Amino acid sequence: MIESLPLQIPVFGMGVADLLLLIIAAFAGGAFGAALGALPAFCFTGFMVIAGQAVAILRGSIVGELGELGAGALATGVTGAVAFGPVFGPHVSFAGGAAAAAYAAKSDGMYEPDDGDYHPAKDIAYALGTRPDILAVGGLFGIFGMVVRQVSGGLALPWDPIAMGVVLSAFAHRIVFGYPIIGAGSRNILDMSPFESGEKRMATDGGDVQTDGGTAKSYRLAVEPWLPHQYKWANVAMIGLVTGLLGGWIAIQTGSPFLGFGISAALLTFLNLGVEKIPVTHHMTLPASTAALAVFGGTPETGTMTAVIALIVGGLFGAYGAIAGEVIQRVFYAHSDTHFDPPAAAIVVATLTIAILAIVGVFDGSSWVPTLGLV
């Protein structure tokens, strides 16, 4: 009977048995991400990417080790099966952890916030432990992220399918658990000055304050920037340019579009441990590395002007990813109540741009980014 099941499922590009394996693993990965906390899980994504890309570079088979990034059967290799698969794939473990935090904040699964704290549902560094209902939410959203990734990859849609899984999962958990999509109200959505002045929001505008009369202020700030140390335009552009150049350099020297991303993600361990002012840069290094390899359709030869141009393109895409992330955090993070991941959304924007440039012929290729089968 089992052998009579359809060999291939359209769009998913895999058989029933493989899909069931992936669904079960994605549930476990999302639940595990909730248990660890979204950010600790993502830090480990970085370590696994570094390990997988190191192995792939040593074997000289970068493309062959990235099975999940293409449409088709189950992922292969450390990078594809573990770092970008159902174990630590951000669309599974990180997105599942963020959704579980949103659920836990409404079901007595989070701490009581102090004055000036952000909404607890935004605390992706907080490990949610072992409560079954919280882990189940993480698991279900892990499956959701996996489905988005597989469908996007199967249709060769022109963006990073993993990042799109993170983005759509964030929209989904806000809708499912009753959080505002944006939440700015009548405020200027791009204005961060209320944060700088320490302005508090009204209790009726996102706070949970009980009073006997009059107007009460919430414990929450009126505006909650994603990174209090990384939101000023010039600062964001500068760190984007710098890390973009480094991401481009890493890609040119190794041929890997993902190693710089892995380093950026792993460095978030220090942010998770409370080291102040650690920049978040994976939405800068990934577009930079990808663009550096895409502009001339492959890894440019070092010591040539082609490599110099590719490095400059990498720097520009690092800045582009940084600025895109800042715009997105001001629209979707700073005024709402749960974690909407600016880097994931910025990666979607940047990889879509790379795909478009490849499709219209400005870039000679798109590296690993799908292009609707047009390139």
C-alpha positions in Angstrom: 0.0 0.0 0.0 2.8 2.4 0.9 4.6 1.7 -2.3 1.5 2.6 -4.3 1.5 6.2 -3.1 2.4 8.9 -5.7 6.1 9.1 -6.5 6.2 12.8 -6.6 4.1 15.6 -5.1 3.8 18.6 -7.5 5.6 21.8 -6.5 7.2 20.1 -3.5 9.2 18.0 -5.9 9.4 15.0 -3.5 7.6 11.8 -2.8 5.1 11.2 0.0 7.5 9.5 2.3 10.1 12.3 2.0 7.4 14.9 2.6 6.2 13.1 5.7 9.8 13.0 6.9 10.2 16.7 6.4 6.9 17.5 8.1 7.7 15.5 11.2 11.3 16.9 11.3 10.0 20.5 10.8 7.6 20.1 13.7 10.4 18.9 16.0 12.7 21.7 14.7 10.1 24.4 15.4 9.4 23.0 18.8 13.1 22.8 19.6 13.5 26.4 18.4 10.8 27.5 20.8 12.4 25.6 23.7 15.8 27.2 23.0 14.4 30.6 22.1 14.5 32.0 18.5 17.8 33.8 18.8 19.8 31.1 20.5 18.6 28.7 17.8 19.6 31.1 15.1 23.0 31.5 16.6 23.5 27.8 16.1 22.3 28.1 12.5 25.4 30.3 12.1 27.7 27.7 13.6 26.2 25.0 11.4 26.6 27.1 8.3 30.3 27.7 9.1 30.8 24.0 9.6 28.9 23.0 6.5 30.6 25.6 4.3 34.0 24.7 5.6 33.4 21.0 4.7 32.1 22.0 1.3 35.0 24.3 0.6 37.5 21.6 1.5 35.7 19.2 -0.8 35.5 21.8 -3.5 31.8 21.1 -4.0 29.9 24.1 -2.7 26.8 23.6 -5.0 26.5 19.9 -4.2 26.4 20.5 -0.5 23.5 22.9 -0.7 20.7 20.5 -1.5 17.8 22.2 0.1 18.3 25.5 -1.6 17.2 24.0 -4.9 13.8 22.5 -5.7 13.6 18.7 -5.4 14.3 16.1 -2.9 15.4 16.3 0.7 18.4 18.5 1.5 21.9 17.0 1.7 25.0 18.0 3.6 25.5 19.9 6.8 24.5 23.2 5.3 21.4 22.0 3.5 20.0 19.4 5.9 21.0 20.9 9.2 21.7 24.6 9.0 19.0 25.4 6.4 16.9 22.3 6.9 14.3 21.4 9.6 16.9 21.3 12.5 18.1 24.9 12.5 16.7 26.4 9.3 15.5 29.9 10.3 12.1 29.3 8.6 11.6 26.4 11.0 13.5 26.9 14.3 13.7 30.7 14.4 10.2 31.3 13.0 8.8 28.7 15.3 10.5 30.3 18.3 9.2 33.7 17.4 5.7 32.4 17.0 5.9 30.5 20.3 7.0 33.7 22.1 4.0 35.5 20.6 1.7 32.8 22.0 3.5 32.5 25.3 3.1 36.2 26.0 -0.7 35.8 25.9 -0.8 32.5 27.9 1.3 33.2 31.0 4.4 31.7 29.4 6.6 34.8 29.7 8.1 37.0 32.5 6.4 40.1 33.8 8.0 43.1 32.1 9.7 45.9 34.0 9.2 49.6 33.3 10.7 50.5 29.9 10.8 46.9 28.7 9.7 46.0 25.2 6.6 43.8 24.8 7.6 40.3 26.1 6.5 38.7 22.7 9.5 40.5 21.2 12.0 38.8 23.4 13.5 36.2 21.0 16.5 35.7 23.3 14.3 34.1 26.0 14.2 30.3 26.1 10.6 29.2 26.5 11.4 25.8 28.1 9.4 22.7 27.9 5.7 23.6 28.3 3.9 21.3 25.8 1.4 23.9 24.4 4.2 26.4 23.7 6.4 23.8 22.0 3.4 22.6 20.0 2.9 26.2 18.7 6.6 26.3 17.7 6.2 23.0 16.0 3.2 24.0 14.0 4.8 27.2 12.8 7.9 25.2 12.0 5.8 23.2 9.6 4.3 26.4 8.2 7.8 27.8 7.5 8.8 24.5 5.9 5.8 24.6 3.5 6.5 28.2 2.5 10.1 27.3 1.8 9.3 24.2 -0.2 6.6 25.9 -2.3 8.7 29.0 -2.9 11.7 26.8 -3.9 9.6 24.5 -6.0 8.1 27.3 -8.0 11.6 29.0 -8.3 10.1 32.2 -7.0 12.7 35.0 -7.2 13.9 35.5 -3.6 15.4 33.6 -0.8 12.8 31.0 0.1 14.0 30.5 3.6 13.9 34.2 4.4 10.4 34.4 2.9 9.4 31.6 5.2 10.5 33.7 8.2 8.6 36.8 6.9 5.3 35.1 6.2 5.5 33.2 9.5 5.7 36.5 11.3 2.7 37.9 9.5 0.8 34.6 10.3 1.5 34.5 14.0 0.4 38.1 14.4 -2.9 37.3 12.6 -3.4 34.0 14.4 -2.7 35.4 17.9 -4.4 38.8 17.5 -1.5 41.2 17.3 -1.5 44.3 15.1 0.3 43.9 11.8 1.9 47.4 12.1 0.5 49.1 15.2 1.7 52.6 14.7 -1.7 54.2 15.1 -1.5 57.9 14.2 2.3 58.1 14.8 4.8 58.8 12.0 5.8 55.3 11.2 9.4 56.2 10.4 10.0 58.5 13.3 12.3 57.1 16.1 12.5 60.4 18.1 9.9 59.2 20.7 12.3 56.5 21.6 15.1 59.0 22.0 13.0 61.1 24.3 11.8 58.2 26.4 8.2 58.8 25.5 5.8 56.1 26.9 2.7 54.9 25.1 -0.7 55.1 26.6 -2.0 52.1 28.4 -4.8 51.8 25.8 -2.2 51.8 23.1 -0.4 48.6 23.7 0.1 48.4 27.5 -1.5 46.4 30.2 -2.0 48.9 33.0 -5.0 48.8 35.4 -6.2 52.1 36.8 -9.2 53.4 38.9 -9.6 56.4 36.6 -7.8 58.9 34.5 -5.2 58.2 31.9 -2.5 55.7 32.6 0.8 55.3 30.8 2.1 51.8 29.8 5.4 50.4 31.0 6.3 50.4 27.3 8.0 53.0 25.2 6.0 54.6 22.5 8.4 53.4 19.9 10.6 50.3 20.3 13.4 50.2 17.7 14.6 46.7 16.8 18.1 47.5 17.9 18.6 50.6 20.1 22.2 50.8 19.1 21.6 50.3 15.4 18.9 52.4 13.9 20.4 55.8 12.9 20.6 56.0 9.1 24.3 56.9 8.7 25.4 54.2 11.2 23.3 51.6 9.5 24.6 52.5 6.1 28.2 52.4 7.3 28.1 49.1 9.0 26.3 47.7 5.9 29.0 49.0 3.6 31.8 47.6 5.8 30.3 44.2 6.4 29.2 44.1 2.7 32.8 44.5 1.6 33.8 41.7 4.0 31.0 39.5 2.8 32.1 40.1 -0.8 35.7 39.4 0.0 34.8 36.1 1.7 32.7 35.0 -1.3 35.4 35.9 -3.8 38.1 34.1 -1.9 36.1 30.9 -1.1 33.3 30.8 -3.7 30.7 30.4 -0.9 27.8 32.8 -0.8 26.9 31.6 2.7 30.0 31.6 4.8 29.8 35.3 5.5 26.2 34.8 6.6 27.2 32.0 8.9 29.9 34.2 10.5 27.4 37.0 11.0 24.8 34.7 12.5 27.3 33.0 14.9 28.5 36.4 16.1 24.9 37.0 17.4 25.9 34.7 20.3 27.6 37.7 21.9 24.4 39.7 21.5 22.4 36.9 23.0 24.8 36.9 26.0 24.3 40.6 26.6 27.4 42.2 25.0 26.3 45.7 24.2 26.3 47.2 20.7 27.0 44.0 18.8 25.7 44.8 15.3 23.4 42.4 13.5 24.8 41.9 10.0 23.6 38.7 8.3 21.2 40.7 6.1 24.2 42.6 4.9 26.7 39.8 4.4 24.4 37.4 2.6 23.2 39.9 -0.1 26.8 41.1 -0.4 28.3 37.7 -0.9 25.5 36.7 -3.3 25.8 39.8 -5.4 29.6 39.5 -5.6 29.2 36.1 -7.1 26.2 37.0 -9.3 27.4 40.1 -11.0 29.8 38.2 -13.3 28.0 34.9 -13.1 30.5 33.1 -10.9 33.5 33.5 -8.7 35.7 36.2 -10.1 39.4 35.5 -10.4 41.4 37.2 -7.7 44.0 39.8 -8.8 41.7 41.1 -11.6 39.6 44.2 -12.0 36.6 41.9 -12.2 37.2 40.9 -8.6 37.6 44.5 -7.6 34.2 45.4 -9.2 32.6 42.4 -7.6 33.9 43.5 -4.2 32.5 47.0 -4.7 29.1 45.5 -5.7 29.2 43.4 -2.6 29.8 46.5 -0.5 26.9 48.3 -2.2 24.6 45.4 -1.6 25.7 45.2 2.1 24.6 48.8 2.5 21.4 48.1 0.5 20.5 45.2 2.8 21.2 47.3 5.9 19.1 50.2 4.8 16.2 47.9 3.7 16.3 46.3 7.1 16.1 49.6 8.8 13.1 50.8 6.8 11.4 47.4 7.5 12.0 47.6 11.2 10.5 51.0 11.4 7.4 49.9 9.6 6.8 46.4 11.0 8.8 46.1 14.2 9.0 49.3 16.1 5.3 49.9 16.7 3.9 46.4 17.0 4.0 43.8 19.7 5.8 40.7 18.4 9.1 40.0 16.6 9.0 40.7 12.9 12.4 39.9 11.6 13.9 42.9 9.7 17.0 40.9 8.4 14.8 38.2 6.9 12.6 40.8 5.1 15.7 42.7 4.0 17.2 39.5 2.6 13.9 38.9 0.6 14.2 42.4 -0.8 17.9 42.2 -1.6 17.7 38.7 -3.2 14.6 39.8 -5.2 16.7 42.7 -6.5 19.5 40.3 -7.5 17.1 38.0 -9.3 15.6 40.9 -11.2 19.0 42.2 -12.2 19.9 38.7 -13.4 16.6 38.3 -15.3 17.0 41.6 -17.2 20.7 41.0 -17.9 22.4 43.5 -15.7 24.0 40.7 -13.7 25.4 37.7 -15.6 23.9 35.3 -13.1 22.0 35.1 -9.8 24.2 32.8 -7.8 21.9 30.6 -5.7 18.8 32.8 -5.9 15.9 31.3 -8.0 14.8 33.3 -11.0 11.5 31.6 -12.2 13.6 29.4 -14.4 14.4 32.5 -16.6 18.2 32.5 -16.0 
